[in-house]
């Protein structure tokens, strides 16, 4: 990052050749505050302990990596250590709700899938080993196929008559919207609506 950044009620602090964005809304710096305690432990304490519980000598300073670690520690106050792994698995359980259009469903699904890389994973915990890897998001083709299987059996059967496995979400959207119009399904209230079948996890 180059230069200095300023925002409402925030300052930019340079450390070790990088800018450490110190947002007072998130990192008040008050040691009686849990977030402020993490900030102190990660930037001013010698030695400091990283996310994996490994002790490092020397004051770390307010570097960008320190900011990322503090932010991850803040997330871990509300999310479990394996939240990223759980979120990635959850995507395979989602089923299309008959109350939502295909376009809106695919948009929401894509948004939820994007959270995977933002959440804490095992790699950010003391359970991590040298072989532990960060949770990677699904590739476009993988995500598109998971989305396809979220629709009703009738819709998937109709799709398979003409199309092969979707390479991208954009490719999947066009034929599914046509099927949505051609084969309306019953919604949960018994009325006819262009939607999909019910499932355990509706989006």
C-alpha positions, 0 to 999 in steps of 0.5 A: 500500500502506498501513501496514507489513508484517512477515513471518518474517525480513522487514521493510517499508521506506517509500520515496517514499510507498510501502512497499518489502517487503524480504524477507531471503530474496530480497534479502539486501542483500549486494553479493557476492550477484547479487540483492543487487547488483541491489538496490543498483543499482536503489535506491542507485546514482546514476545507475541503469539500468532494465530497458531499459538507460535511465539515470536520474539520482538515487537511486531509493530502495526504492519498490514499482516498484524492488522489482518491477524487482529481482524481474524481474531475479532472474527473468531470471537463470533465464528468457530475456528472451522467456519470457512470449512463449514461454510464451504460444506454448507453450500452443497446442502442449499436447495432452491426455494420456490419463493425466489427467482432463478436469477436472484437465487444464483446471485445470493448463492454467489454472494454466500459462496464468496464468504468462504475466503473471508471466514476463519479456518483451521489454518488460523487456529492452534489446530493447524499443522504444517500441512494445513491449507487455507480453504480455497473457494470453489472453481467456477465450474464446481460452483455452477454444478453445485448450483445446478444440483440445488434445483428441482429434479424436473428442472435438472432433467430438462437441463440435461436434455440439451446442456452439459455440465455448466462451465460457469454460473453465467452459462447456467443462468440462461437455460435455467431461466428458460426452464423456470418459465416453461416448467413452473413448479408449486411453491410452499403455499400450494400456488403455482410459481416459477421456482424449484423444489423444497430442500433442507437448506433454502436460500 
